Amino acid sequence: MSLSRSDFDQYMVPNYAPAEFVPVRGAGSRVWDQAGREYLDLAGGIAVNSLGHCHPVLVKALTEQANKLWHVSNVYTNEPALALAQQLVASTFAEKVFFCNSGAEANEAALKLARRAAIERFGEKKHKVLSALNSFHGRTFFTVTVGGQPKYSDGFGPKPEGIAYFEYNNLDSVKALIDDDTACVILEPIQGEGGVLPADPAFLQGVRELCNQHNAFLIFDEVQSGMGRTGSLFAYQEYGVVPDILSSAKSLGGGFPIGAMLTTADIAKHLVAGTHGTTYGGNPLACAVAGAVLAEINTPAVLEGVKTKHQQLKAGVEAINAKYPLFKEVRGMGLLLGCVLADGYKDRAKEVLNAAVKEGLMVLMAGPNVVRFAPSLVISDEEIATALSRFEAAIAKLLG
């Protein structure tokens, strides 16, 4: 059966507009399409393929578990889920873990837990959620409303109430909104979809202190910034600011769908049996793969390598930009970089992506004005150099 990109338009709901080529095989940081053409992957499945494509350790974990046990539901527990929870607790501030299938579900669980705990402790009025403008926390109706981007939440009818928005990296903006009716503040240590914008350390510390003053929970959405992406296992460790609740997904599964919410025992006790759930969360296949991902990433060699590769990638982009001044800023942490288009090239990030594809390079956007890189954490120095060469060729042709 021969399938092509045109079959997407015939059979699929048109909420996506995928590229014209169809990837069929991947190995490490390289992908091949139906015609056998090779691409270097600096997109990483939107910061998901933390160890690249078909990493042998992950393939082994998946196939071994596939021959043991696939699914039993949460009527029972299972060994891979217990082992992964134990790993996460040992590696973070957390004492308790809830597994689900995606970042949106992890954030939904985090927000529901924060509201439930706040209301049970202080009464019904304590339900307000504070979130950053231009943030992104998922596509469920609750999380997409909490994400401060109306373009994603408008047009679906009445929205969940009790949500207010502050300016990212503006502590005074948080101070103006937070009060004793605030249940939680949710933010990304690095805004991902909002343009790869890292938080100022003083801002995160200030928000932590405000939450303490008002008995509000601090939730860090580390769906994109977590699992080694910054050079620490989670970005909060890089900043030295500890949240009450943390969400993880994307890189946690290395390409296999999984999400997790991490918190303390004192907060977790508010989600008693029956208050929240998921059919597939804690699935043995997902947890076996994620356990292998975590063991592979949470090592000095990989985490220090991320910081070294950051320097190589950023310096390379800046050198290209010195010749072809397309960007006004290159920002980010670790292997999550955002290249902000200069004012003269406003809204042309999609053109950069298309130009890169023509040179055999996969990159991302983070809004219409930011070109984003989120490659495998173990991409080789040689692959980075080749990718930069292809990126330069793409920009040279684009700018003519």
KETORBA-700870 format. One line per 2 residues: for each residue x, y, z of N, C-alpha, C. Coordinates in pm, whole numbers, plus 50000, padded with zeros to 5 digits. Layout:
KETORBA-700870
X:Y:Z:X:Y:Z:X:Y:Z  ...
This chain:
KETORBA-700870
50085:49881:50000:50000:50000:50000:50088:50124:50000  50071:50209:49903:50153:50329:49891:50079:50447:49952
50140:50508:50053:50083:50625:50120:50171:50746:50097  50110:50864:50092:50187:50985:50067:50130:51100:50149
50196:51215:50141:50151:51334:50213:50009:51372:50174  49967:51346:50051:49832:51382:50007:49726:51302:50082
49763:51184:50133:49668:51105:50210:49632:51174:50343  49724:51255:50393:49691:51332:50514:49570:51421:50487
49575:51494:50376:49466:51585:50343:49334:51510:50320  49344:51386:50275:49222:51310:50247:49161:51251:50372
49244:51203:50465:49192:51123:50575:49199:51189:50713  49288:51285:50730:49315:51336:50864:49241:51466:50892
49200:51485:51018:49143:51613:51060:49245:51723:51033  49204:51835:50974:49303:51935:50927:49355:52030:51034
49376:51980:51157:49429:52068:51262:49581:52079:51257  49645:52003:51170:49789:52015:51146:49815:52047:50999
49931:52101:50974:49976:52124:50836:50117:52070:50823  50132:51936:50816:50265:51876:50819:50348:51907:50695
50478:51886:50710:50572:51909:50600:50537:51819:50481  50592:51854:50368:50561:51780:50245:50626:51642:50241
50740:51625:50310:50804:51494:50309:50751:51409:50426  50760:51278:50411:50711:51186:50513:50829:51105:50567
50871:51129:50692:50979:51048:50750:50935:50904:50768  51025:50811:50739:50991:50670:50754:51091:50593:50841
51207:50652:50863:51309:50580:50941:51400:50681:51009  51443:50648:51132:51536:50735:51204:51642:50654:51274
51760:50712:51288:51869:50650:51364:51954:50762:51422  51961:50767:51553:52037:50875:51617:51977:51010:51584
52057:51099:51528:52009:51233:51493:51979:51248:51345  51958:51136:51278:51929:51139:51134:51796:51072:51104
51728:51125:51003:51597:51075:50961:51599:51061:50809  51527:50960:50758:51516:50941:50613:51369:50943:50573
51341:51002:50456:51204:51009:50408:51173:50895:50311  51056:50898:50251:51012:50790:50163:51100:50773:50040
51165:50881:50001:51253:50876:49884:51395:50840:49921  51420:50815:50049:51554:50780:50095:51643:50899:50122
51587:51020:50119:51668:51139:50145:51694:51154:50295  51817:51191:50330:51856:51203:50471:51840:51346:50521
51797:51358:50646:51785:51487:50715:51855:51478:50850  51920:51586:50889:51970:51596:51026:51859:51657:51112
51837:51599:51228:51721:51635:51310:51763:51722:51429  51738:51852:51418:51757:51943:51531:51623:51981:51593
51518:51912:51552:51384:51937:51607:51353:51842:51723  51402:51721:51713:51387:51624:51821:51243:51592:51856
51154:51595:51756:51014:51567:51785:50953:51669:51880  50999:51793:51871:50967:51903:51964:51014:51867:52105
51145:51851:52117:51212:51825:52246:51167:51694:52311  51129:51598:52229:51083:51469:52280:51191:51362:52267
51255:51355:52152:51352:51247:52125:51486:51278:52193  51484:51267:52324:51598:51309:52405:51725:51232:52377
51711:51109:52329:51828:51027:52296:51830:50992:52147  51763:51076:52068:51760:51054:51924:51660:50945:51886
51674:50898:51764:51582:50797:51710:51638:50657:51730  51550:50568:51777:51584:50425:51788:51713:50400:51867
51729:50468:51977:51846:50445:52062:51844:50300:52109  51955:50228:52095:51954:50084:52125:51911:50051:52267
51944:50135:52364:51903:50108:52502:51751:50115:52516  51689:50211:52445:51544:50225:52452:51474:50115:52374
51528:50079:52259:51473:49968:52181:51475:49840:52263  51585:49818:52334:51599:49698:52418:51496:49699:52531
51481:49815:52597:51385:49824:52708:51243:49799:52659  51209:49856:52544:51074:49841:52490:51046:49696:52448
51138:49637:52376:51114:49501:52325:51111:49399:52438  51198:49419:52538:51196:49325:52652:51063:49335:52727
51016:49458:52749:50889:49474:52820:50772:49427:52734  50782:49446:52603:50675:49404:52512:50651:49254:52517
50754:49181:52556:50741:49035:52568:50700:48991:52708  50676:49091:52797:50638:49057:52934:50493:49097:52966
50468:49230:52962:50338:49281:53007:50315:49417:52944  50199:49436:52879:50169:49563:52812:50083:49654:52897
49972:49601:52948:49876:49686:53017:49796:49606:53117  49779:49663:53237:49695:49597:53338:49595:49692:53402
49603:49821:53371:49520:49928:53428:49566:49959:53571  49507:50063:53628:49546:50103:53763:49465:50033:53872
49393:49928:53832:49337:49836:53931:49452:49760:53998  49565:49755:53927:49687:49690:53976:49803:49788:53960
49912:49762:54025:50034:49836:53995:50124:49745:53912  50241:49796:53872:50332:49712:53795:50476:49752:53823
50567:49662:53798:50707:49683:53835:50774:49800:53761  50756:49816:53629:50820:49930:53562:50775:50065:53617
50646:50078:53651:50596:50203:53707:50657:50229:53844  50665:50127:53926:50725:50142:54059:50873:50179:54050
50942:50114:53957:51086:50142:53941:51109:50284:53892  51026:50331:53797:51041:50467:53745:51009:50570:53852
50902:50547:53928:50868:50638:54037:50982:50647:54138  51039:50533:54170:51151:50529:54264:51270:50609:54210
51298:50596:54081:51407:50672:54018:51382:50822:54025  51260:50864:53995:51228:51006:53994:51235:51066:54134
51185:50994:54232:51192:51041:54370:51337:51053:54416  51419:50956:54379:51560:50959:54420:51637:51073:54354
51588:51123:54240:51663:51221:54161:51611:51363:54175  51502:51383:54251:51439:51515:54257:51394:51548:54399
51327:51663:54413:51270:51705:54541:51150:51619:54580  51094:51548:54484:50963:51485:54501:50967:51363:54591
50850:51336:54649:50830:51216:54730:50722:51125:54673  50641:51183:54583:50530:51107:54523:50522:51139:54374
50475:51041:54296:50468:51056:54151:50332:51006:54102  50274:51078:54005:50154:51035:53935:50188:51024:53787
50157:50910:53723:50188:50891:53582:50064:50909:53495  50086:50967:53378:49979:50986:53279:50042:50972:53141
49983:51033:53040:50026:51004:52903:50086:51121:52827  50080:51242:52882:50124:51359:52807:50151:51475:52902
50210:51580:52847:50235:51701:52925:50107:51769:52966  50010:51773:52876:49881:51835:52909:49817:51764:53028
49821:51631:53027:49763:51556:53138:49841:51576:53268  49972:51587:53257:50054:51613:53376:50019:51748:53436
50001:51848:53351:49964:51982:53399:49821:51985:53451  49731:51914:53384:49593:51904:53433:49592:51846:53574
49669:51741:53595:49678:51678:53727:49739:51774:53829  49843:51847:53787:49909:51941:53877:49814:52052:53921
49738:52105:53826:49644:52213:53856:49527:52163:53942  49476:52045:53911:49368:51990:53991:49416:51961:54134
49536:51907:54147:49591:51882:54280:49607:52011:54358  49663:52114:54294:49686:52240:54363:49555:52301:54411
49455:52303:54325:49325:52357:54365:49262:52273:54477  49266:52143:54461:49204:52055:54561:49269:52073:54698
49402:52074:54698:49474:52088:54825:49448:52224:54888  49447:52330:54806:49423:52465:54858:49283:52478:54915
49184:52424:54843:49045:52434:54889:49024:52353:55016  49081:52233:55022:49064:52150:55141:49133:52212:55263
49240:52285:55239:49313:52346:55352:49254:52481:55394  49205:52559:55297:49170:52697:55328:49029:52738:55287
48954:52651:55218:48817:52685:55182:48799:52712:55034  48672:52718:54992:48634:52725:54851:48689:52847:54778
48710:52958:54850:48758:53080:54783:48900:53066:54731  48976:52975:54788:49119:52962:54751:49133:52871:54629
49099:52925:54513:49104:52844:54391:49172:52917:54275  49219:53042:54295:49271:53121:54184:49403:53064:54131
49413:53060:54000:49534:53012:53932:49601:53131:53863  49729:53151:53887:49805:53255:53819:49901:53190:53719
49902:53245:53599:49985:53190:53491:50045:53305:53411  50152:53276:53339:50220:53380:53261:50154:53400:53125
50147:53524:53084:50109:53553:52946:50207:53484:52852  50156:53442:52738:50240:53379:52635:50300:53246:52680
50235:53183:52778:50281:53052:52824:50206:52943:52749  50248:52819:52773:50181:52705:52710:50188:52587:52805
50070:52532:52837:50065:52423:52933:49984:52302:52885  49948:52300:52756:49877:52185:52703:49752:52225:52630
49680:52124:52577:49564:52149:52491:49431:52102:52548  49428:52050:52670:49298:52029:52732:49237:52166:52757
49106:52173:52777:49043:52305:52786:49091:52381:52909  49117:52311:53018:49170:52376:53138:49312:52426:53113
49399:52338:53064:49539:52378:53049:49558:52481:52938  49480:52473:52832:49495:52569:52723:49443:52706:52766
49349:52709:52860:49303:52836:52914:49405:52892:53012  49466:52805:53091:49572:52850:53182:49691:52905:53103
49725:52843:52991:49829:52897:52904:49784:53033:52851  49864:53135:52868:49820:53271:52840:49830:53309:52693
49773:53227:52604:49772:53257:52461:49630:53238:52408  49552:53346:52403:49412:53335:52360:49393:53269:52224
49493:53279:52136:49478:53219:52003:49455:53069:52010  49499:53006:52119:49479:52862:52135:49350:52827:52210
49297:52922:52288:49182:52890:52374:49052:52956:52329  49059:53057:52243:48938:53124:52197:48858:53035:52102
48727:53057:52099:48643:52992:51999:48584:52859:52041  48602:52822:52169:48549:52695:52218:48442:52714:52325
48388:52834:52333:48283:52859:52431:48338:52908:52565  48252:52909:52668:48292:52962:52799:48415:52891:52855
48505:52971:52909:48631:52915:52959:48625:52889:53110  48709:52799:53159:48721:52782:53304:48755:52915:53371
48699:52937:53488:48717:53065:53556:48825:53058:53663  48857:53173:53719:48952:53181:53829:49097:53181:53786
49121:53224:53661:49258:53225:53607:49296:53369:53575  49414:53411:53617:49464:53546:53589:49608:53535:53539
49650:53637:53464:49778:53628:53391:49873:53742:53428  49998:53704:53452:50103:53801:53480:50203:53804:53365
50289:53904:53366:50395:53914:53266:50513:53830:53311  50561:53747:53223:50678:53661:53252:50799:53749:53281
50877:53709:53381:50998:53782:53423:50968:53921:53479  50842:53945:53520:50805:54072:53582:50744:54042:53718
50826:54051:53822:50781:54013:53956:50671:54106:54007  50678:54233:53971:50574:54327:54014:50438:54286:53958
50438:54229:53838:50314:54183:53776:50253:54068:53856  50336:53981:53911:50288:53872:53997:50236:53930:54129
50312:54022:54186:50272:54084:54313:50135:54150:54303  50105:54207:54187:49978:54277:54169:49859:54182:54166
49884:54054:54139:49775:53957:54124:49762:53861:54241  49873:53823:54300:49870:53717:54402:49804:53768:54530
49723:53683:54589:49660:53717:54717:49630:53587:54792  49559:53600:54903:49534:53481:54985:49429:53388:54925
49366:53428:54814:49275:53339:54742:49345:53264:54629  49475:53286:54614:49552:53218:54509:49586:53076:54552
49544:52980:54470:49576:52839:54498:49716:52806:54450  49752:52858:54332:49882:52821:54275:49929:52921:54171
50058:52920:54150:50121:52990:54038:50188:52883:53953  50158:52882:53824:50220:52785:53734:50305:52860:53632
50426:52814:53611:50510:52876:53508:50615:52779:53459  50665:52809:53340:50774:52733:53280:50907:52801:53316
51004:52727:53370:51135:52790:53395:51198:52845:53267  51165:52783:53156:51199:52838:53024:51071:52833:52942
51019:52948:52902:50900:52946:52816:50938:52882:52683  50871:52773:52649:50904:52699:52528:50832:52751:52405
50702:52718:52395:50624:52762:52280:50615:52914:52274  50635:52980:52385:50630:53126:52390:50755:53194:52338
50854:53116:52292:50970:53177:52229:51105:53141:52288  51113:53033:52364:51239:52989:52427:51299:53104:52508
51225:53144:52611:51265:53256:52696:51293:53206:52837  51421:53205:52880:51453:53159:53015:51407:53259:53121
51369:53208:53237:51333:53294:53349:51459:53358:53408  51444:53479:53456:51551:53541:53534:51555:53471:53670
51674:53437:53721:51681:53370:53851:51610:53447:53962  51624:53580:53964:51560:53661:54068:51408:53654:54057
51356:53639:53936:51212:53628:53915:51160:53498:53975  51227:53386:53944:51182:53258:53999:51190:53257:54151
51298:53312:54205:51313:53317:54350:51205:53404:54412  51176:53516:54347:51074:53607:54397:50936:53544:54396
50904:53470:54290:50774:53401:54283:50765:53294:54392  50876:53223:54414:50878:53123:54521:50845:53188:54656
50904:53304:54684:50881:53373:54811:50738:53423:54822  50682:53473:54711:50543:53520:54712:50447:53404:54739
50475:53289:54680:50392:53172:54704:50397:53132:54852  50515:53138:54910:50529:53106:55051:50446:53200:55137
50451:53329:55103:50380:53431:55182:50229:53413:55177  50178:53364:55064:50033:53355:55045:49980:53212:55049
50061:53119:55097:50019:52979:55104:49967:52928:54970  50038:52965:54864:50004:52919:54729:50109:52818:54683
50066:52722:54605:50159:52623:54554:50229:52675:54429  50357:52644:54417:50433:52681:54298:50448:52557:54211
50394:52566:54089:50403:52457:53992:50501:52495:53883  50599:52411:53860:50690:52429:53747:50650:52331:53637
50617:52388:53522:50592:52307:53402:50726:52282:53336  50778:52160:53356:50907:52123:53299:50889:52020:53188
50775:52026:53122:50749:51934:53012:50856:51949:52903  50893:52072:52872:50993:52095:52767:51134:52115:52823
51144:52175:52942:51277:52210:52996:51340:52098:53077  51265:51992:53105:51315:51887:53192:51389:51775:53123
51431:51679:53202:51498:51557:53156:51628:51586:53081  51712:51669:53144:51847:51692:53092:51858:51802:52990
51747:51861:52949:51747:51958:52840:51837:52078:52869  51847:52118:52997:51927:52236:53032:52070:52202:53076
52098:52074:53090:52228:52034:53145:52218:51992:53290  52102:52014:53351:52066:51952:53479:51946:51862:53451
51918:51769:53540:51807:51677:53511:51678:51757:53490  51653:51853:53580:51542:51945:53562:51593:52088:53577
51527:52181:53511:51573:52319:53510:51569:52382:53649  51475:52338:53735:51469:52396:53869:51600:52374:53944
51669:52264:53914:51797:52236:53978:51906:52332:53929  51892:52373:53805:51984:52471:53748:51968:52607:53817
51843:52639:53850:51813:52768:53913:51825:52766:54066  51814:52647:54125:51817:52640:54270:51689:52689:54335
51578:52680:54263:51447:52718:54315:51357:52594:54307  51306:52550:54421:51233:52423:54427:51083:52448:54424
51011:52385:54331:50865:52399:54326:50798:52306:54426  50666:52320:54437:50587:52226:54516:50537:52110:54431
50514:52140:54304:50463:52042:54209:50537:52062:54077  50571:51954:54009:50643:51963:53882:50580:51869:53781
50567:51915:53657:50517:51829:53550:50629:51795:53454  50626:51673:53405:50727:51624:53310:50657:51542:53203
50712:51542:53084:50663:51459:52974:50769:51465:52864  50729:51482:52739:50821:51496:52626:50944:51406:52639
51059:51463:52678:51184:51387:52683:51181:51271:52781  51089:51272:52876:51081:51164:52974:51067:51028:52907
50992:51023:52798:50972:50895:52728:51062:50874:52609  51140:50974:52574:51232:50961:52462:51163:50931:52329
51032:50957:52321:50955:50928:52201:50836:50839:52228  50837:50772:52344:50720:50692:52383:50632:50780:52471
50501:50786:52446:50414:50879:52520:50408:50847:52669  50443:50947:52751:50431:50936:52896:50438:51075:52956
50367:51094:53065:50375:51217:53143:50384:51182:53289  50431:51277:53370:50440:51253:53513:50420:51383:53589
50354:51373:53702:50344:51485:53796:50416:51445:53924  50506:51530:53968:50587:51503:54086:50551:51603:54195
50544:51556:54320:50513:51647:54430:50558:51586:54563  50526:51655:54672:50562:51607:54805:50452:51519:54861
50485:51443:54963:50386:51356:55026:50275:51437:55091  50311:51551:55149:50213:51634:55219:50107:51690:55125
50147:51723:55002:50051:51774:54904:49978:51658:54838  50050:51553:54807:49991:51438:54736:49875:51375:54812
49875:51388:54944:49770:51322:55023:49630:51374:54991  49622:51487:54922:49491:51544:54887:49427:51474:54766
49504:51397:54693:49445:51317:54585:49425:51175:54635  49318:51157:54709:49287:51023:54763:49225:50939:54652
49211:50810:54678:49157:50717:54578:49025:50767:54522  49018:50773:54389:48896:50813:54321:48890:50959:54280
48983:51043:54329:48976:51186:54298:49035:51221:54161  49123:51139:54109:49180:51164:53977:49230:51032:53920
49234:51020:53789:49277:50893:53733:49308:50901:53585  49351:50789:53530:49386:50776:53389:49391:50628:53355
49338:50591:53240:49339:50451:53201:49480:50400:53174  49557:50477:53096:49688:50427:53051:49805:50474:53137
49783:50567:53227:49894:50620:53306:49966:50512:53385  50098:50513:53379:50175:50408:53446:50183:50281:53366
50150:50290:53237:50157:50175:53147:50296:50111:53152  50306:49979:53163:50436:49914:53176:50532:49943:53060
50480:49948:52937:50566:49978:52821:50627:50117:52834  50543:50217:52861:50590:50355:52873:50690:50370:52986
50658:50308:53100:50744:50324:53217:50878:50251:53200  50877:50139:53131:51002:50068:53104:51094:50153:53018
51036:50214:52915:51117:50300:52827:51166:50423:52904  51076:50488:52977:51115:50608:53051:51221:50579:53157
51213:50464:53218:51316:50426:53315:51452:50414:53249  51455:50359:53127:51581:50350:53053:51630:50488:53011
51537:50576:52971:51573:50714:52935:51638:50784:53054  51572:50776:53169:51621:50844:53288:51759:50793:53329
51777:50663:53327:51907:50606:53364:52016:50651:53268  51981:50664:53141:52080:50703:53041:52116:50851:53050
52015:50936:53075:52038:51081:53077:52100:51129:53208  52056:51072:53319:52096:51124:53449:52235:51077:53489
52330:51112:53404:52471:51078:53427:52555:51203:53401  52669:51216:53469:52754:51333:53445:52796:51348:53299
52822:51236:53232:52869:51243:53093:52765:51310:53003  52639:51268:53015:52535:51325:52929:52503:51468:52969
52486:51493:53098:52446:51627:53142:52555:51731:53117  52680:51695:53142:52790:51788:53111:52804:51805:52960
52777:51697:52887:52783:51705:52741:52682:51802:52685  52564:51810:52748:52461:51904:52703:52514:52047:52710
52583:52079:52816:52635:52217:52831:52746:52246:52730  52828:52148:52702:52933:52165:52601:52872:52182:52463
52773:52100:52432:52707:52108:52301:52630:52238:52286  52578:52290:52397:52512:52422:52395:52606:52528:52341
52729:52526:52394:52827:52627:52351:52858:52612:52203  52876:52489:52158:52908:52465:52017:52795:52512:51926
52672:52475:51962:52557:52511:51878:52532:52661:51878  52536:52721:51996:52509:52865:52005:52617:52946:51934
52743:52910:51956:52852:52981:51890:52844:52966:51739  52803:52848:51694:52791:52825:51551:52682:52910:51488
52568:52918:51555:52458:53001:51504:52497:53148:51505  52565:53191:51609:52607:53331:51617:52710:53365:51509
52796:53270:51476:52894:53292:51368:52822:53306:51233  52722:53222:51212:52643:53233:51089:52571:53369:51085
52519:53407:51201:52444:53533:51208:52532:53655:51185  52661:53641:51215:52754:53751:51189:52769:53775:51038
52754:53667:50961:52762:53680:50814:52627:53719:50754  52523:53659:50810:52388:53682:50758:52299:53725:50875
52291:53854:50902:52223:53902:51024:52071:53885:51020  52030:53762:51045:51888:53728:51043:51825:53740:51181
51905:53719:51285:51854:53713:51422:51905:53830:51505  51822:53875:51598:51866:53980:51691:51909:53924:51826
51877:53795:51850:51916:53733:51976:51914:53582:51962  52013:53517:52023:52013:53371:52035:52011:53340:52184
51904:53277:52232:51887:53259:52376:51844:53115:52406  51840:53084:52535:51801:52951:52577:51902:52892:52672
51882:52766:52709:51972:52695:52799:51992:52555:52745  52112:52501:52766:52140:52365:52723:52108:52345:52576
52037:52238:52546:52001:52209:52407:51855:52244:52380  51816:52362:52429:51691:52426:52393:51725:52571:52361
51738:52600:52232:51781:52732:52187:51673:52797:52103  51659:52929:52119:51567:53007:52037:51641:53120:51969
51624:53131:51839:51687:53237:51761:51578:53336:51722  51584:53456:51779:51479:53555:51761:51505:53636:51635
51410:53636:51543:51429:53705:51416:51442:53856:51437  51531:53915:51360:51547:54061:51361:51418:54125:51309
51397:54250:51346:51272:54319:51313:51243:54320:51164  51347:54324:51083:51329:54326:50938:51280:54195:50880
51284:54089:50960:51240:53956:50913:51123:53905:50995  51046:53993:51051:50934:53960:51138:50838:53859:51072
50795:53762:51151:50696:53661:51111:50745:53566:51001  50876:53549:50986:50926:53466:50877:50993:53336:50926
50964:53296:51049:51026:53174:51101:50989:53052:51016  50866:53047:50967:50825:52933:50885:50907:52925:50757
50944:53039:50702:51028:53039:50582:51166:52981:50612  51217:53008:50732:51347:52953:50771:51337:52801:50780
51228:52751:50840:51207:52607:50848:51204:52543:50709  51131:52604:50620:51120:52549:50485:51253:52551:50411
51330:52658:50432:51462:52667:50369:51556:52560:50424  51545:52534:50556:51629:52432:50619:51598:52293:50563
51470:52264:50545:51430:52133:50491:51494:52108:50355  51499:52212:50274:51559:52198:50140:51706:52160:50147
51771:52194:50259:51913:52160:50278:51931:52032:50360  51820:51963:50390:51830:51839:50467:51847:51861:50615
51771:51959:50667:51782:51992:50809:51643:52016:50867  51615:51955:50982:51487:51973:51051:51507:52063:51172
51437:52177:51173:51437:52269:51287:51293:52301:51321  51273:52385:51423:51140:52415:51474:51113:52565:51476
50987:52600:51500:50948:52735:51535:50904:52738:51682  50912:52856:51743:50849:52880:51873:50774:53012:51857
50663:53006:51784:50595:53127:51743:50651:53173:51609  50590:53273:51548:50628:53315:51412:50761:53388:51402
50820:53422:51519:50942:53503:51517:51064:53437:51581  51051:53309:51614:51163:53241:51679:51187:53106:51613
51311:53083:51569:51354:52953:51518:51412:52876:51637  51363:52754:51658:51397:52678:51778:51476:52553:51743
51575:52523:51827:51652:52399:51817:51630:52317:51944  51596:52190:51930:51579:52101:52045:51628:51961:52006
51756:51948:51977:51807:51820:51925:51822:51714:52033  51861:51597:51991:51897:51490:52084:52006:51540:52179
51996:51498:52304:52097:51537:52404:52232:51471:52379  52233:51367:52296:52358:51296:52269:52399:51312:52123
52350:51415:52056:52394:51444:51920:52546:51464:51921  52613:51416:51819:52760:51423:51817:52807:51562:51775
52931:51595:51811:52989:51723:51770:52994:51733:51618  53022:51620:51553:53030:51620:51406:52893:51647:51345
52788:51591:51405:52653:51615:51354:52610:51760:51376  52650:51819:51487:52621:51961:51509:52690:52045:51402
52816:52013:51375:52891:52088:51273:52825:52076:51135  52783:51955:51100:52715:51935:50971:52582:52010:50967
52509:52004:51077:52381:52074:51084:52400:52224:51068  52501:52278:51131:52529:52421:51119:52565:52459:50976
52640:52371:50909:52675:52395:50770:52550:52400:50682  52458:52308:50707:52332:52305:50631:52246:52427:50666
52248:52467:50791:52171:52584:50832:52223:52711:50764  52354:52721:50758:52414:52837:50690:52375:52840:50542
52378:52724:50478:52339:52718:50337:52194:52759:50318  52109:52717:50411:51967:52753:50404:51948:52903:50418
52016:52964:50514:52000:53108:50536:52059:53187:50420  52172:53141:50368:52234:53210:50254:52137:53214:50135
52071:53103:50110:51975:53100:49998:51849:53182:50030  51805:53174:50153:51684:53248:50192:51704:53399:50178
51822:53446:50218:51847:53589:50214:51898:53634:50080  51933:53536:49996:51969:53564:49858:52089:53651:49839
